[in-house]
Amino acid sequence: MMEPHKIVSETEWLAAREALLAQEREFTHARDALVARRMALPWVKVEKRYTFETPQGERTLAQLFGPRSQLLTYHFMLGPQWEEGCPGCSFLSDHIDGMLTHLEHHDVTYVAVSRAPLAKIEAFKKRMGWHFPWVSSFGSDFNFDYRVSFSEADKARGKAVYNYAEQDYMSDELPGISAFYRDENGNVYHTYSAYARGVEMALGTYALLEFTPKGRNEKQNMGEWMRHHDRYEDAPQQHACCSHEQKP
């Protein structure tokens, strides 16, 4: 149940709304300044050769760009032993297909990357009905180097470096997004990575929920209400639940 709200006249509501608008404008300008600082970050040249399994065969990181100079890789939580993708990563991925054309026509290639073998990725992608590119980094250091996959040694000591700090071990896979640039000579540079709540900007559902009277309506996190889109009660097709041990 929602807590009761103060009921006012239209004039009083308009005054309150205009006051909030001033704060919203401040927030927008602060965000613009933050984005400018993000774009001004220095870059790191990617020296290591990473390879990925794709439906078209093995590809290097540079080849994942296709004809474009910018690449976004979403670190999708689907480990080699997992039976299905993370619900949170799936929630984000439900937003992607509609963006692809716009990204690609703005010089950006989007690719999801997981450590699961390609066959497992393809099966889950088919189940979800997605079309965005999704490749396997199985056998590569890519996920470990970009701090989204964690070793048995990390698990044993109960600590791992994630989101730029050492934290208590949470899972063998965690989410993130990394951006890369490829110059005219084929050199690839790592320009940015975000983790944890840093990837929320891609969640258009949250943006719309925050316009509503109840907002996100969560006490803790999305796990309270959000499901794989084929697991809601009114979904046209249901799947047997699997073990949740692999999820954070």
BAVEXDREN-819649 format. One record per residue (C-alpha): x, y, z. Coordinates in steps of 0.05 Angstrom, whole numbers, padded with zeros to 5 digits, always signed. Each point is the difference from the previous one (the first is absolute). Layout:
N
XYZ ...
***
This chain:
248
+00000+00000+00000 +00024+00070-00016 +00006+00050+00056 -00053+00054-00005 +00021+00062-00038 -00019+00071+00015 -00058+00022-00045 +00004+00073-00023 -00030+00048-00049 +00026+00005-00071 +00034+00066+00017 +00037-00030+00059 +00020-00061-00042 +00027+00045-00055 +00043+00039+00050 +00029-00065+00027 +00012-00027-00070 +00036+00063-00022 +00045-00004+00061 +00017-00072-00017 +00013+00019-00072 +00055+00047+00022 +00033-00058+00036 -00009-00045-00060 +00035+00051-00044 +00058+00003+00049 +00004-00076-00002 +00000+00000-00077 +00056+00051-00003 +00040-00038+00053 -00009-00064-00041 +00023+00036-00063 +00063+00022+00036 +00012-00071+00025 -00007-00029-00070 +00050+00052-00025 +00049-00023+00054 -00012-00072-00021 +00016+00016-00073 +00063+00036+00022 +00029-00061+00035 +00067-00024-00027 +00001-00065-00040 +00040-00064+00007 +00025-00036-00062 -00022-00073-00001 +00064-00039-00011 -00026-00070+00015 -00031-00040-00056 -00070-00023+00021 -00040-00049-00041 -00074-00016+00002 -00043-00055-00027 -00056+00027-00043 -00052-00032-00046 +00045+00022-00058 +00062-00032+00030 +00058+00026+00042 +00007+00076+00004 +00049+00046+00034 -00021+00060+00042 +00017+00046-00058 -00043-00041-00047 -00061+00006+00046 -00004+00074-00019 -00023-00018-00070 +00001+00063-00044 -00005+00047+00060 +00051+00036+00043 -00035-00009+00067 -00017-00063+00037 -00043-00012+00062 +00008-00068+00033 -00052-00020+00051 +00028-00050+00050 -00059-00046+00004 -00001-00047+00060 -00002-00070-00030 +00057-00043+00025 +00025-00066-00031 -00039-00042+00051 -00063+00043+00003 -00065-00028-00026 -00030+00068-00018 +00019+00074-00003 -00005+00046+00060 -00070+00030+00007 +00028+00070+00010 +00043-00004-00063 -00060-00028-00036 -00042+00059+00023 +00052+00048-00029 +00006-00041-00063 -00075+00004-00012 +00012+00074-00016 +00055-00009-00052 -00030-00025-00065 -00040+00064-00011 +00063+00042+00010 +00045-00038-00048 -00018+00036-00064 +00009+00068+00033 +00067-00019+00031 +00026-00029-00065 -00020+00062-00038 +00039+00041+00051 +00066-00037-00010 -00010-00048+00060 +00001-00076-00001 -00032-00035+00059 +00021-00071+00020 -00018-00040+00061 +00057-00044+00027 -00004-00060+00046 +00047-00055+00021 -00051-00055-00014 +00014-00042-00063 -00033+00027-00062 -00050-00057-00005 -00027+00017+00069 -00003+00075-00018 -00037-00015-00065 -00051-00045+00035 -00016+00053+00053 -00002+00055-00052 -00050-00040-00040 -00043-00012+00062 -00001+00075+00014 -00014+00019-00073 +00058+00049-00003 +00038+00021-00063 +00059+00042+00024 +00070-00029-00010 +00023-00044+00057 +00068-00034+00002 +00038-00048+00044 +00066+00018+00034 +00008-00071+00025 +00074-00016+00004 +00019+00074-00003 +00024+00046+00056 -00047+00054-00023 -00052-00006+00056 +00054-00007+00053 +00041+00058-00025 -00062+00045-00001 -00018-00022+00071 -00067-00033-00012 +00020-00073+00009 +00034-00028+00062 +00044-00059+00015 -00004-00058+00048 +00057+00034+00038 -00044+00062+00008 -00056-00044+00025 +00045-00036+00049 +00026+00064+00032 -00070+00031-00001 +00023+00064-00034 +00002+00027-00071 +00014+00067-00035 -00065+00026-00030 -00022+00071-00016 +00070+00025+00013 +00004-00025+00071 +00013-00065+00037 -00066-00027+00025 -00028-00062+00032 -00007-00055-00052 -00070+00000-00029 -00001-00046-00061 +00045-00030-00054 -00031+00050-00050 -00023+00072+00010 -00028+00052-00048 +00034+00058-00035 +00007+00039-00064 +00065+00019-00035 +00012+00049-00056 +00055-00004-00053 +00025+00042-00058 +00035-00024-00063 +00042+00050-00039 +00013+00002-00075 +00062-00043+00010 -00038-00055+00035 +00026+00015+00070 -00052-00013+00054 -00005+00042+00064 -00039-00013+00063 -00036+00065+00017 -00050-00015+00056 -00030-00055+00043 -00058+00003+00049 -00024-00052+00049 -00056-00015+00049 -00051+00058+00000 +00044+00036-00051 -00035-00038-00056 -00070+00023+00022 -00003+00055-00053 -00015-00054-00051 -00063-00021+00038 -00055+00039-00034 -00053-00036+00042 +00029+00033+00062 +00000+00068-00033 -00075-00007-00016 -00016-00029+00069 +00030+00062+00031 -00054+00042-00034 -00054-00040+00035 -00032+00012+00069 +00032-00062+00030 +00067+00008-00034 +00045-00062+00001 -00042-00027+00058 +00058-00043+00026 +00023-00009+00071 +00067-00030-00019 +00010-00012-00074 -00031-00024-00064 +00004-00072+00023 -00063+00011+00042 -00045+00006-00061 +00037-00008-00065 +00003-00068-00036 +00024-00027-00066 -00053+00025-00047 -00024-00071-00014 -00009-00014+00075 -00054+00051+00018 -00066-00033+00018 -00033+00023-00064 +00059-00016-00045 -00021-00042-00061 +00052-00053+00015 +00027-00026+00065 +00067-00033+00014 +00018-00045+00058 +00041+00036+00053 +00073-00017+00006 +00048+00006+00058 +00012+00072+00024 +00067-00016+00031 +00039+00034-00056 -00036+00066+00008 +00027+00056+00044 
***
